[in-house]
Amino acid sequence: MPAAPPRARAVPWRDVEYVALDFETTGLDFRTDTVISWGVVPVRRGRAIVAESAHQLIEPHVPPSPRSQTIHELRPQDLEGSPSLAEARDELRAALDGRYLLVWFAGVEVHFLNAIFGGGKRRWRRRAIDVRNLAIAADGLGGPARDKPGYPLTGTAERYGVPVADAHQALDDALVTAQLFLVLADTMSSHPDPTLRDLVRLGRP
């Protein structure tokens, strides 16, 4: 299992390392579906480190559902010959080691991280910052609003002036998530100059 980052403290948020993560999957049936691609973008000292980003296709043990193929446009023949999840997970582990996770709608990533590495969903939630929840907080909403539909990644990015090149492609979605995190951390009027602890609390899955 990837090493957990230090416990959230009242330190400036820029003093901590993060990694934005996005999974594309064969579907959202947590009993049977699996990851078919992942993208990661490190965030360090208030910058997205694009040169250290990574993207990996995975050949799954179950075929992508027709619905998922429509969304992410990855067909079985596009994945054929890619590493298995077991073969690729060491690279993913290295990308996550010692960093807080930046994700969009964290329930999906938390489930699949637990399926890949174990450790329990609660443990993964403690190190995840749901950037969608930061956007909700920045808009002055909270409580039940977190559970309502809406706040798609692409629409929220466009509203904050973050470019989207290839929606539902894992690396681009991770980059958009990282950039949105940076914009939100810098502009939340209710929490000027937030600490790590502030962002973990506001972005709790």
C-alpha positions in Angstrom: 0.0 0.0 0.0 1.3 3.5 -0.8 2.8 5.3 2.2 0.4 7.8 3.7 1.2 11.5 3.9 1.8 13.2 7.2 -1.2 13.9 9.3 -3.2 17.0 8.3 -1.9 20.0 10.2 -2.3 23.8 10.3 0.6 24.4 7.9 0.3 26.4 4.7 -1.2 24.3 2.0 1.7 25.0 -0.4 4.1 23.3 2.0 2.5 19.9 1.3 2.8 17.6 -1.7 -0.4 16.4 -3.5 -1.1 14.3 -6.5 -4.2 14.6 -8.7 -5.6 11.2 -9.7 -8.3 10.1 -12.1 -9.4 6.6 -13.0 -11.4 5.5 -16.1 -13.1 2.2 -15.5 -15.1 -0.6 -17.2 -18.2 0.7 -15.4 -19.5 1.7 -12.0 -20.6 -1.6 -10.6 -18.2 -1.9 -7.7 -18.8 -5.6 -7.5 -17.4 -6.4 -10.9 -15.9 -3.4 -12.7 -12.2 -2.5 -12.7 -9.8 0.3 -13.8 -8.8 0.6 -17.4 -6.7 3.7 -17.2 -5.3 6.1 -14.7 -3.7 9.6 -14.9 -1.7 11.3 -12.2 -0.3 14.9 -11.9 1.8 15.9 -8.9 1.2 19.3 -7.3 4.2 20.8 -5.5 4.7 24.3 -4.0 1.4 25.5 -5.5 2.2 24.3 -9.0 1.0 21.4 -11.2 4.2 19.5 -12.2 3.2 18.4 -15.7 6.6 17.1 -16.5 6.2 14.4 -13.8 2.6 13.4 -14.8 1.9 9.9 -15.9 -0.8 8.0 -17.8 -1.3 4.3 -18.1 -3.8 2.1 -20.0 -4.7 -1.2 -18.4 -6.0 -4.4 -20.0 -8.9 -5.4 -17.8 -10.2 -8.8 -16.8 -13.7 -7.7 -17.8 -14.6 -5.8 -21.0 -15.7 -2.2 -20.7 -19.4 -1.8 -20.7 -21.1 -0.1 -23.7 -21.9 2.9 -21.6 -18.3 3.3 -20.4 -17.0 3.0 -23.9 -19.3 5.8 -25.0 -18.0 8.0 -22.2 -14.2 7.5 -22.3 -14.0 6.1 -25.9 -11.7 3.2 -24.8 -12.6 -0.1 -26.6 -11.3 -3.5 -25.8 -9.0 -3.4 -28.8 -7.6 -0.1 -27.6 -6.6 -1.8 -24.3 -5.3 -5.1 -25.7 -1.7 -5.6 -24.9 -1.5 -3.1 -22.1 -0.2 -4.1 -18.7 -2.6 -5.8 -16.3 -3.6 -3.9 -13.2 -1.3 -6.1 -11.1 1.6 -5.3 -13.4 1.0 -1.5 -13.4 0.2 -0.9 -9.8 3.8 -0.4 -8.6 4.1 2.7 -10.8 0.8 4.0 -9.4 1.9 3.2 -5.8 5.1 5.3 -6.4 3.0 8.2 -7.7 0.8 8.2 -4.6 3.5 7.6 -1.9 3.4 10.3 0.8 1.1 12.6 -1.0 -2.5 13.9 -0.4 -4.8 12.8 -3.2 -6.8 15.3 -5.3 -9.8 13.7 -6.8 -13.1 14.7 -8.3 -16.2 13.0 -6.8 -14.0 10.9 -4.5 -16.2 7.8 -4.0 -15.1 6.2 -7.3 -11.4 6.6 -6.7 -11.6 5.6 -3.0 -13.4 2.4 -3.9 -10.9 1.4 -6.6 -7.9 2.4 -4.6 -9.1 0.1 -1.8 -9.7 -2.7 -4.4 -6.1 -2.2 -5.8 -4.1 -1.7 -2.6 -6.4 -2.5 0.4 -6.1 -0.5 3.6 -9.8 0.2 4.0 -12.0 2.9 2.4 -11.9 5.0 5.5 -8.1 5.2 5.4 -8.2 6.4 1.8 -10.8 9.0 2.5 -8.6 10.5 5.2 -5.9 11.3 2.7 -8.2 12.4 -0.1 -9.4 16.0 -0.9 -12.5 16.0 -3.0 -12.0 19.0 -5.2 -15.7 19.0 -6.1 -16.4 19.7 -2.5 -14.0 22.6 -2.5 -15.9 24.0 -5.5 -19.2 23.6 -3.5 -17.6 25.3 -0.5 -16.2 28.1 -2.7 -19.8 28.7 -4.0 -21.0 29.0 -0.4 -23.0 25.8 -0.4 -22.6 22.9 2.1 -24.3 20.2 4.0 -26.9 18.5 1.8 -25.7 20.3 -1.3 -22.7 18.0 -1.3 -25.0 15.1 -2.0 -26.9 16.7 -4.8 -26.2 16.0 -8.5 -24.4 18.6 -10.5 -20.9 20.1 -10.4 -19.5 18.1 -13.3 -15.8 18.5 -13.7 -15.9 20.0 -17.2 -18.6 22.5 -16.4 -16.9 23.6 -13.2 -13.6 23.9 -14.9 -15.1 26.1 -17.6 -16.7 28.3 -15.0 -13.4 28.9 -13.3 -11.5 29.4 -16.6 -9.6 26.1 -16.5 -9.0 24.7 -20.0 -10.3 21.2 -20.8 -8.6 19.5 -23.7 -10.0 16.0 -23.6 -12.8 15.3 -21.2 -13.0 11.7 -19.7 -9.4 11.0 -20.6 -7.7 10.1 -17.3 -4.6 12.3 -17.6 -6.5 15.4 -18.8 -9.1 14.9 -16.1 -6.3 14.6 -13.5 -4.7 17.8 -14.9 -8.0 19.7 -14.8 -8.6 18.5 -11.2 -5.1 19.7 -10.2 -5.6 23.1 -11.8 -9.0 23.5 -10.3 -7.6 22.7 -6.9 -4.9 25.4 -7.3 -7.5 28.0 -8.4 -9.9 27.2 -5.6 -7.2 27.1 -2.9 -6.1 30.6 -4.0 -9.6 32.1 -4.3 -11.9 30.8 -1.5 -13.0 34.0 0.1 -14.3 32.2 3.2 -10.8 30.7 3.8 -8.2 33.1 2.6 -4.7 31.5 2.6 -6.1 28.1 3.8 -4.0 25.6 5.7 -3.7 22.0 4.8 -6.2 21.2 7.6 -8.7 23.6 6.1 -8.6 22.0 2.7 -8.7 18.5 4.0 -11.8 19.4 6.1 -13.6 21.3 3.2 -12.7 18.6 0.7 -13.5 15.6 2.9 -15.1 12.8 0.8 
